[in-house]
């Protein structure tokens, strides 16, 4: 298993734990907007998700990812996370 696969699986587990969505079982949702109709995530859940990801992966996200709207899908978060060299 590659490092990116490990990160993907660990990120998926964060989503399962926090909002109950298993993106490995629902792969088509990985590109959907988290605030969109299909996922319908609440703003407070995104904040909790952000802090939980930073804690579990021992990374710190630049605020520009959020303000530019880049922290808005599973795939985007995974891409950002992989660029941060997370600890899994």
VORO-164462 format. One record per residue (C-alpha): z, y, x. Coordinates in Angstrom, 1 decimal. Example, Ala and Ser with C-alpha at 12.3 -4.5 7.8 and 13.67 -1.06 7.14 Angstrom:
// residues 2
<pt><zz>7.8</zz><yy>-4.5</yy><xx>12.3</xx></pt>
<pt><zz>7.1</zz><yy>-1.1</yy><xx>13.7</xx></pt>
***
This chain:
// residues 88
<pt><zz>0.0</zz><yy>0.0</yy><xx>0.0</xx></pt>
<pt><zz>-1.0</zz><yy>3.4</yy><xx>1.4</xx></pt>
<pt><zz>1.3</zz><yy>6.4</yy><xx>1.6</xx></pt>
<pt><zz>-0.6</zz><yy>8.1</yy><xx>-1.1</xx></pt>
<pt><zz>-0.2</zz><yy>5.1</yy><xx>-3.4</xx></pt>
<pt><zz>3.6</zz><yy>5.1</yy><xx>-2.7</xx></pt>
<pt><zz>3.8</zz><yy>8.8</yy><xx>-3.5</xx></pt>
<pt><zz>1.7</zz><yy>8.3</yy><xx>-6.7</xx></pt>
<pt><zz>4.0</zz><yy>5.5</yy><xx>-7.8</xx></pt>
<pt><zz>7.1</zz><yy>7.5</yy><xx>-7.0</xx></pt>
<pt><zz>5.8</zz><yy>10.6</yy><xx>-8.8</xx></pt>
<pt><zz>4.9</zz><yy>8.4</yy><xx>-11.8</xx></pt>
<pt><zz>8.5</zz><yy>7.2</yy><xx>-11.9</xx></pt>
<pt><zz>9.8</zz><yy>10.8</yy><xx>-12.0</xx></pt>
<pt><zz>7.6</zz><yy>11.4</yy><xx>-15.1</xx></pt>
<pt><zz>8.8</zz><yy>8.1</yy><xx>-16.7</xx></pt>
<pt><zz>12.4</zz><yy>9.0</yy><xx>-16.0</xx></pt>
<pt><zz>12.2</zz><yy>12.6</yy><xx>-17.2</xx></pt>
<pt><zz>9.7</zz><yy>12.7</yy><xx>-20.0</xx></pt>
<pt><zz>9.0</zz><yy>9.0</yy><xx>-20.8</xx></pt>
<pt><zz>5.3</zz><yy>9.1</yy><xx>-19.9</xx></pt>
<pt><zz>3.9</zz><yy>6.3</yy><xx>-17.7</xx></pt>
<pt><zz>0.7</zz><yy>7.7</yy><xx>-16.2</xx></pt>
<pt><zz>-0.1</zz><yy>4.4</yy><xx>-14.6</xx></pt>
<pt><zz>-0.4</zz><yy>2.9</yy><xx>-18.1</xx></pt>
<pt><zz>-2.1</zz><yy>6.1</yy><xx>-19.4</xx></pt>
<pt><zz>-4.5</zz><yy>7.0</yy><xx>-16.5</xx></pt>
<pt><zz>-6.6</zz><yy>9.2</yy><xx>-18.7</xx></pt>
<pt><zz>-3.6</zz><yy>11.6</yy><xx>-19.1</xx></pt>
<pt><zz>-3.4</zz><yy>12.3</yy><xx>-15.4</xx></pt>
<pt><zz>-6.0</zz><yy>15.1</yy><xx>-15.7</xx></pt>
<pt><zz>-4.5</zz><yy>16.5</yy><xx>-18.9</xx></pt>
<pt><zz>-2.6</zz><yy>19.8</yy><xx>-18.9</xx></pt>
<pt><zz>1.1</zz><yy>19.2</yy><xx>-19.2</xx></pt>
<pt><zz>1.5</zz><yy>21.9</yy><xx>-21.8</xx></pt>
<pt><zz>-1.6</zz><yy>20.6</yy><xx>-23.7</xx></pt>
<pt><zz>-1.6</zz><yy>18.8</yy><xx>-27.0</xx></pt>
<pt><zz>-1.8</zz><yy>15.3</yy><xx>-25.6</xx></pt>
<pt><zz>1.3</zz><yy>15.6</yy><xx>-23.3</xx></pt>
<pt><zz>3.0</zz><yy>18.6</yy><xx>-25.0</xx></pt>
<pt><zz>5.6</zz><yy>19.1</yy><xx>-22.3</xx></pt>
<pt><zz>8.1</zz><yy>21.9</yy><xx>-22.8</xx></pt>
<pt><zz>8.6</zz><yy>24.7</yy><xx>-20.2</xx></pt>
<pt><zz>12.2</zz><yy>23.7</yy><xx>-19.5</xx></pt>
<pt><zz>11.0</zz><yy>20.1</yy><xx>-18.8</xx></pt>
<pt><zz>8.5</zz><yy>21.5</yy><xx>-16.2</xx></pt>
<pt><zz>11.3</zz><yy>23.3</yy><xx>-14.5</xx></pt>
<pt><zz>13.5</zz><yy>20.2</yy><xx>-14.4</xx></pt>
<pt><zz>10.4</zz><yy>18.2</yy><xx>-13.2</xx></pt>
<pt><zz>9.8</zz><yy>20.7</yy><xx>-10.4</xx></pt>
<pt><zz>13.4</zz><yy>20.5</yy><xx>-9.1</xx></pt>
<pt><zz>13.5</zz><yy>16.7</yy><xx>-9.5</xx></pt>
<pt><zz>10.3</zz><yy>16.3</yy><xx>-7.5</xx></pt>
<pt><zz>11.6</zz><yy>18.6</yy><xx>-4.7</xx></pt>
<pt><zz>14.8</zz><yy>16.7</yy><xx>-4.6</xx></pt>
<pt><zz>13.4</zz><yy>13.2</yy><xx>-4.6</xx></pt>
<pt><zz>10.6</zz><yy>13.9</yy><xx>-2.1</xx></pt>
<pt><zz>12.6</zz><yy>16.3</yy><xx>0.1</xx></pt>
<pt><zz>9.9</zz><yy>19.0</yy><xx>-0.2</xx></pt>
<pt><zz>9.8</zz><yy>22.6</yy><xx>-1.3</xx></pt>
<pt><zz>6.9</zz><yy>24.0</yy><xx>-3.3</xx></pt>
<pt><zz>5.5</zz><yy>27.4</yy><xx>-2.7</xx></pt>
<pt><zz>5.9</zz><yy>29.5</yy><xx>-5.9</xx></pt>
<pt><zz>2.2</zz><yy>30.4</yy><xx>-5.7</xx></pt>
<pt><zz>1.3</zz><yy>26.9</yy><xx>-7.0</xx></pt>
<pt><zz>3.1</zz><yy>27.7</yy><xx>-10.2</xx></pt>
<pt><zz>2.0</zz><yy>31.3</yy><xx>-10.6</xx></pt>
<pt><zz>-1.6</zz><yy>30.3</yy><xx>-10.0</xx></pt>
<pt><zz>-1.4</zz><yy>27.6</yy><xx>-12.6</xx></pt>
<pt><zz>-2.0</zz><yy>24.8</yy><xx>-10.1</xx></pt>
<pt><zz>1.2</zz><yy>22.9</yy><xx>-11.1</xx></pt>
<pt><zz>-0.2</zz><yy>21.9</yy><xx>-14.5</xx></pt>
<pt><zz>-1.5</zz><yy>18.3</yy><xx>-14.4</xx></pt>
<pt><zz>-0.3</zz><yy>15.1</yy><xx>-13.0</xx></pt>
<pt><zz>-3.3</zz><yy>15.0</yy><xx>-10.6</xx></pt>
<pt><zz>-2.7</zz><yy>18.6</yy><xx>-9.5</xx></pt>
<pt><zz>1.0</zz><yy>17.9</yy><xx>-8.8</xx></pt>
<pt><zz>0.1</zz><yy>14.7</yy><xx>-6.9</xx></pt>
<pt><zz>-2.5</zz><yy>16.7</yy><xx>-4.8</xx></pt>
<pt><zz>0.0</zz><yy>19.4</yy><xx>-4.0</xx></pt>
<pt><zz>2.7</zz><yy>16.8</yy><xx>-3.2</xx></pt>
<pt><zz>0.4</zz><yy>14.9</yy><xx>-0.8</xx></pt>
<pt><zz>-0.3</zz><yy>18.2</yy><xx>1.1</xx></pt>
<pt><zz>3.5</zz><yy>18.7</yy><xx>1.5</xx></pt>
<pt><zz>4.0</zz><yy>15.5</yy><xx>3.5</xx></pt>
<pt><zz>6.7</zz><yy>14.1</yy><xx>1.2</xx></pt>
<pt><zz>9.3</zz><yy>11.6</yy><xx>2.2</xx></pt>
<pt><zz>9.1</zz><yy>8.5</yy><xx>0.1</xx></pt>
***
